[in-house]
C-alpha cells in the first residue's frame, strides 16, 4: 500500500467516525432546537446546516485526493487536514454552546 493509500484510508476512517458522531449529536440537537426559542432555534438550524456543508466539503476533498496523481497529492494533504480540523473544531464549538 502506498503512502497515499494509507493516508486516504486513515482520512476515510476519521471522516466516517466524525460523521457518525455528528449524526448522533445532530438528532439530539434537532430535538433541542424544536423546544428552543425562535431565535435559538434559527441559530441551531444555521449551525447544523454549516456543519453538514463542512462534512460534505471534507468528503469532496477526500474524493478529490483519491484521483490525484501520487506526485501531486502531497499539497492536498495540508488542505485535507485543514478541512478536517475545521469540521472538528466547528462541531466541538457548537456542541459546547448547546449543553
C-alpha positions as semicolon CSV with decimal commas, in nm:
position;residue;x (nm);y (nm);z (nm)
1;X;0,000;0,000;0,000
2;X;0,137;0,339;-0,095
3;X;0,173;0,630;0,145
4;X;-0,119;0,794;-0,037
5;X;-0,343;0,488;0,006
6;X;-0,261;0,465;0,376
7;X;-0,337;0,834;0,426
8;X;-0,665;0,815;0,235
9;X;-0,774;0,510;0,436
10;X;-0,690;0,693;0,759
11;X;-0,882;1,004;0,650
12;X;-1,177;0,793;0,536
13;X;-1,196;0,641;0,882
14;X;-1,163;0,975;1,059
15;X;-1,430;1,141;0,844
16;X;-1,664;0,843;0,885
17;X;-1,620;0,849;1,263
18;X;-1,679;1,224;1,274
19;X;-1,989;1,193;1,058
20;X;-2,126;0,921;1,285
21;X;-2,064;1,133;1,595
22;X;-2,224;1,431;1,424
23;X;-2,524;1,226;1,314
24;X;-2,588;1,108;1,668
25;X;-2,546;1,456;1,813
26;X;-2,748;1,625;1,537
27;X;-3,053;1,417;1,626
28;X;-3,023;1,542;1,983
29;X;-2,965;1,900;1,868
30;X;-3,263;1,897;1,636
31;X;-3,482;1,782;1,925
32;X;-3,347;2,063;2,142
33;X;-3,399;2,311;1,860
34;X;-3,767;2,222;1,842
35;X;-3,805;2,317;2,208
36;X;-3,591;2,632;2,189
37;X;-3,698;2,991;2,146
38;X;-3,736;3,108;1,787
39;X;-3,402;3,291;1,776
40;X;-3,215;2,999;1,932
41;X;-3,391;2,751;1,704
42;X;-3,286;2,954;1,400
43;X;-2,926;2,961;1,523
44;X;-2,928;2,583;1,582
45;X;-3,059;2,527;1,232
46;X;-2,797;2,757;1,079
47;X;-2,517;2,581;1,262
48;X;-2,647;2,238;1,167
49;X;-2,654;2,342;0,800
50;X;-2,297;2,476;0,826
51;X;-2,174;2,155;0,985
52;X;-2,337;1,943;0,717
53;X;-2,179;2,162;0,448
54;X;-1,837;2,125;0,610
55;X;-1,885;1,749;0,627
56;X;-1,976;1,739;0,258
57;X;-1,670;1,951;0,176
58;X;-1,448;1,708;0,366
59;X;-1,595;1,419;0,169
60;X;-1,545;1,601;-0,160
61;X;-1,186;1,689;-0,072
62;X;-1,118;1,326;0,014
63;X;-1,268;1,207;-0,315
64;X;-1,053;1,459;-0,498
65;X;-0,744;1,324;-0,323
66;X;-0,824;0,972;-0,442
67;X;-0,798;1,078;-0,806
68;X;-0,490;1,297;-0,768
69;X;-0,164;1,157;-0,901
70;X;0,093;1,038;-0,648
71;X;0,327;1,325;-0,727
72;X;0,060;1,591;-0,672
73;X;-0,125;1,475;-0,367
74;X;0,122;1,596;-0,103
75;X;-0,007;1,951;-0,132
76;X;-0,361;1,826;-0,086
77;X;-0,274;1,666;0,248
78;X;-0,243;2,007;0,413
79;X;-0,574;2,119;0,265
80;X;-0,747;1,798;0,374
81;X;-0,620;1,831;0,727
82;X;-0,736;2,194;0,744
83;X;-1,084;2,093;0,627
84;X;-1,097;1,807;0,877
85;X;-0,970;2,024;1,162
86;X;-1,221;2,299;1,079
87;X;-1,505;2,046;1,083
88;X;-1,398;1,901;1,417
89;X;-1,345;2,245;1,567
90;X;-1,680;2,379;1,446
91;X;-1,861;2,073;1,571
92;X;-1,696;2,083;1,914
93;X;-1,762;2,455;1,950
94;X;-2,127;2,421;1,851
95;X;-2,175;2,121;2,080
96;X;-2,024;2,313;2,373
97;X;-2,262;2,605;2,316
98;X;-2,577;2,398;2,346
99;X;-2,503;2,186;2,653
